[in-house]
């Protein structure tokens, strides 16, 4: 593994780009070369705020960097990433990877040809609460995920499936690790010209079922995951954050601090075990950026590579098409 600091820049000085710039410009393992954005006012403001170098074109950034974080609207991802990959630069692309699966596969093939890294910004893979949940729950047969948010005009150029639900699609594809057998979906437009509410019912070939619900017109933020497997039930609240685990067996996933109670049921007296888990406090975006830096230095595969991004996009687009057919 190389100890040399990779030269990294950012394309995109918007809401999310600001967070990437904040972390990268202060990162001791990075030589941060600067930022480019087509919006000159946004570019000036962000560069003044973090005392970083404004770059005047993509070409200037390409010539200055070894890798780039692309934090721009989805419809620009393909063209921007292709320019960097053609010059053999590693790319981090915020989710969703591209507008179409064909574009995603084109980038993956170009990266393979030029021996470049493609990482996709499915940040929940680096969420310490979700990683703890995956340690506790090893074989769920039913997963239910609710991701709701109050309405904001920002981001409504894409449907809620690609804006919010795609996070959860990526998670269940990793957790279940089985081909999708069938998809049912419904949704509606409410506050924008694209789908604002969506519900998807996904069945996998191994029998696991997932129900996903996303909305961007909720009163409050809700991020909840419920899983069911034999003798165990979990409720994860990503907003607190915490994980509650219920079980009818004393499994090694419980610690010595668990609680239990005797419950009278129609099937007789049963012992219900319960424990609450509070995850460690980590910045998921920083963990994600650290993974990209590690992959650049070690030339290793990212936790969320281009193919994972393409897989999540493919299911998201299938859900979106099902919704349009049911309108």
C-alpha positions in Angstrom: 0.0 0.0 0.0 1.3 3.5 -0.9 1.8 6.0 1.9 1.7 8.9 -0.6 -1.2 11.3 -0.1 -3.5 11.0 -3.1 -4.4 14.2 -4.9 -8.2 14.6 -4.7 -10.6 17.2 -5.9 -14.3 17.8 -5.8 -16.8 18.6 -8.5 -19.9 20.1 -7.0 -20.1 22.9 -4.4 -23.8 22.4 -3.4 -25.4 21.2 -0.2 -23.8 17.7 -0.2 -20.6 18.8 -1.9 -20.0 21.1 1.0 -19.7 18.2 3.4 -17.3 16.3 1.1 -15.2 19.5 0.8 -15.2 20.0 4.6 -13.9 16.5 5.2 -11.4 16.3 2.3 -9.9 19.7 2.9 -9.1 18.8 6.5 -8.0 15.2 5.9 -4.4 14.5 6.9 -4.3 11.6 4.4 -5.2 13.7 1.3 -3.6 16.4 -0.8 -6.7 18.4 -1.6 -6.3 20.1 -4.9 -9.5 22.2 -5.1 -13.1 22.4 -6.2 -14.9 23.0 -9.5 -18.6 24.0 -9.9 -20.4 25.6 -12.9 -22.1 27.9 -10.5 -19.5 30.6 -9.9 -21.3 32.1 -6.9 -21.5 28.7 -5.1 -17.9 28.0 -6.0 -16.7 31.3 -4.6 -18.7 30.9 -1.4 -17.5 27.4 -0.7 -13.9 28.2 -1.4 -14.0 31.3 0.8 -15.6 29.3 3.6 -13.1 26.5 3.6 -10.1 28.4 2.2 -9.7 26.0 -0.7 -8.6 26.5 -4.3 -11.3 27.3 -6.9 -10.7 25.6 -10.2 -12.0 27.1 -13.4 -12.8 24.0 -15.4 -13.1 20.2 -15.3 -10.0 20.1 -17.4 -8.0 22.0 -14.8 -9.2 19.7 -12.1 -8.4 16.6 -14.2 -4.9 17.8 -14.8 -4.4 18.5 -11.0 -5.8 15.4 -9.4 -5.4 11.6 -9.2 -9.0 11.1 -7.9 -12.3 13.0 -7.7 -15.5 13.1 -5.7 -18.4 13.9 -8.0 -21.2 15.5 -6.0 -23.4 17.0 -8.7 -27.0 16.3 -10.0 -27.5 12.8 -11.2 -28.0 13.7 -14.8 -24.4 15.0 -14.9 -22.7 12.0 -13.3 -22.1 10.0 -16.5 -20.5 12.7 -18.6 -18.3 14.0 -15.7 -17.2 10.6 -14.5 -16.4 9.5 -18.1 -14.0 12.4 -18.6 -12.1 11.5 -15.4 -12.0 7.8 -16.1 -10.7 8.4 -19.7 -7.8 10.2 -18.1 -7.3 7.2 -15.7 -8.5 9.1 -12.6 -10.3 7.2 -9.8 -13.9 8.4 -9.1 -16.3 8.6 -6.2 -19.8 9.2 -7.5 -22.6 10.2 -5.3 -25.7 8.0 -5.5 -27.5 7.1 -7.7 -24.5 6.3 -9.9 -26.1 7.5 -13.2 -29.4 8.1 -14.9 -29.5 4.7 -16.6 -28.1 1.2 -16.1 -26.5 1.4 -19.5 -24.5 4.5 -18.5 -23.5 2.8 -15.2 -22.2 -0.3 -17.1 -20.3 1.9 -19.5 -18.5 3.6 -16.6 -17.7 0.2 -15.0 -16.2 -1.1 -18.3 -14.2 2.1 -18.8 -12.9 1.9 -15.3 -11.9 -1.8 -15.8 -10.1 -1.0 -19.0 -8.2 1.9 -17.4 -7.7 0.1 -14.1 -9.5 2.8 -12.2 -11.6 2.7 -9.0 -15.3 3.5 -9.0 -17.0 4.0 -5.7 -20.7 5.0 -5.3 -22.0 7.1 -2.4 -24.4 4.7 -0.7 -23.5 6.1 2.7 -25.8 3.8 4.7 -23.2 1.0 4.2 -21.0 3.1 6.5 -23.7 3.9 9.1 -22.5 2.4 12.4 -26.1 1.6 13.5 -26.7 -0.4 10.3 -23.4 -2.2 10.6 -24.3 -3.2 14.2 -27.7 -4.4 13.0 -26.0 -6.6 10.4 -23.9 -8.1 13.2 -27.1 -8.9 15.2 -29.4 -10.1 12.4 -27.9 -12.7 10.2 -30.8 -14.4 8.4 -33.9 -12.3 8.2 -36.9 -13.6 6.3 -38.7 -10.3 6.3 -37.3 -6.7 6.2 -39.3 -3.5 6.4 -37.7 -0.1 5.9 -39.4 3.3 6.3 -37.6 6.4 5.1 -39.6 9.6 5.4 -38.7 13.3 5.2 -40.4 16.7 5.1 -40.7 18.3 1.7 -37.7 20.3 0.3 -37.6 21.6 -3.2 -33.9 20.5 -3.4 -33.6 17.1 -5.0 -37.1 16.9 -6.5 -35.7 16.7 -10.0 -35.5 12.9 -9.4 -38.3 10.7 -8.0 -38.2 9.7 -4.4 -37.2 6.2 -5.4 -33.9 7.5 -6.7 -33.6 10.2 -4.0 -34.4 8.2 -0.8 -35.4 4.7 -1.5 -32.3 3.8 -3.4 -30.4 3.8 -0.1 -32.6 1.0 1.2 -32.5 -0.9 -2.0 -28.7 -1.0 -1.8 -29.0 -2.2 1.9 -31.4 -5.0 1.2 -29.5 -6.2 -1.8 -26.4 -6.6 0.4 -28.3 -8.1 3.4 -30.3 -10.6 1.4 -27.7 -11.5 -1.2 -30.1 -13.3 -3.5 -31.6 -12.5 -7.0 -34.9 -10.6 -7.0 -37.8 -12.8 -8.0 -40.6 -10.2 -8.2 -41.4 -6.5 -7.5 -44.7 -4.8 -6.8 -44.8 -1.0 -6.4 -47.1 1.9 -6.0 -46.6 5.7 -5.6 -47.9 9.2 -6.2 -46.9 12.7 -7.2 -47.9 15.3 -4.6 -45.6 18.3 -4.4 -43.4 18.0 -7.5 -43.5 16.7 -11.0 -41.9 13.4 -10.0 -42.9 10.7 -7.6 -42.9 11.9 -4.0 -44.3 8.8 -2.2 -43.4 5.2 -3.0 -44.0 1.8 -1.7 -42.2 -1.3 -3.0 -42.7 -5.0 -2.2 -39.7 -7.1 -3.2 -39.5 -10.9 -3.1 -36.2 -12.6 -3.5 -35.5 -16.1 -4.9 -34.4 -17.4 -1.4 -37.9 -16.5 0.0 -37.0 -13.3 1.8 -39.5 -10.4 1.4 -38.7 -6.7 1.8 -41.2 -3.9 2.1 -39.8 -0.4 1.4 -41.7 2.9 2.0 -40.3 6.3 1.1 -41.8 9.8 1.3 -40.6 13.3 1.0 -43.8 15.0 2.2 -43.8 13.7 5.8 -44.2 15.9 8.9 -41.0 14.6 10.5 -37.9 12.6 9.5 -38.4 8.8 10.0 -35.7 6.2 9.5 -36.8 2.8 10.8 -35.8 -0.7 9.9 -37.7 -3.8 11.2 -36.4 -7.3 10.6 -38.0 -10.7 11.4 -36.2 -14.0 11.6 -37.0 -17.2 13.5 -37.4 -16.4 17.2 -36.0 -12.8 16.8 -37.4 -9.4 15.9 -35.5 -6.1 15.7 -36.5 -2.5 15.5 -33.8 -0.1 14.4 -34.3 3.7 14.7 -31.6 5.5 12.8 -32.7 8.9 14.1 -32.0 8.2 17.8 -30.0 6.0 16.9 -30.7 2.6 18.6 -31.5 -1.0 18.0 -34.0 -3.0 20.0 -33.8 -6.7 19.8 -36.5 -9.1 21.0 -36.0 -12.9 21.1 -37.6 -16.1 22.3 -34.1 -17.7 22.7 -31.0 -16.7 24.6 -28.7 -16.2 21.6 -25.1 -15.2 21.7 -26.1 -11.9 20.0 -27.4 -10.8 23.5 -25.0 -9.5 26.1 -25.1 -10.2 29.8 -27.1 -7.1 30.3 -30.3 -8.3 28.6 -33.7 -8.2 30.2 -36.3 -11.0 30.1 -39.9 -11.6 31.2 -42.2 -14.5 31.4 -45.2 -14.1 29.0 -48.3 -16.3 29.1 -49.4 -17.2 25.6 -51.9 -19.5 24.0 -49.0 -21.9 23.4 -48.0 -21.8 27.1 -45.5 -19.8 29.1 -42.7 -18.3 27.1 -39.6 -16.2 28.0 -39.2 -13.0 26.0 -35.7 -11.6 26.0 -35.0 -7.9 25.2 -32.0 -5.7 24.8 -31.3 -2.2 23.5 -28.1 -1.5 21.6 -26.6 2.0 21.2 -24.1 2.0 18.3 -20.8 3.7 18.4 -20.7 7.3 17.3 -19.0 7.6 13.9 -19.4 10.1 11.0 -20.6 7.8 8.1 -19.5 10.3 5.4 -16.0 10.4 6.8 -15.9 6.6 7.0 -17.1 6.5 3.4 -14.4 8.9 2.3 -11.8 7.0 4.3 -12.7 3.8 2.3 -12.2 5.7 -0.9 -8.8 6.9 0.2 -7.8 3.4 1.3 -8.9 1.9 -2.0 -6.9 4.5 -4.0 -3.8 3.7 -2.0 -4.2 -0.1 -1.9 -5.8 -0.4 -5.4 -8.5 -2.5 -3.7 -12.3 -2.9 -4.3 -14.5 -0.4 -2.5 -17.3 -1.6 -0.2 -19.7 -0.1 -2.6 -18.2 -0.4 -6.1 -19.7 0.6 -9.4 -21.4 -2.8 -9.9 -23.2 -2.4 -6.5 -24.3 1.1 -7.6 -25.6 -0.3 -10.9 -27.5 -3.1 -9.1 -29.3 -0.6 -6.8 -30.1 1.6 -9.7 -31.5 -1.3 -11.8 -34.0 -2.2 -9.0 -34.8 1.4 -8.4 -35.7 2.0 -12.0 -37.8 -1.2 -12.1 -39.7 0.1 -9.1 -40.1 3.5 -10.7 -41.5 1.9 -13.9 -44.0 -0.2 -11.9 -45.3 3.0 -10.3 -45.7 4.7 -13.6 -47.6 1.8 -15.0 -50.0 1.9 -12.0 -50.6 5.6 -12.1 
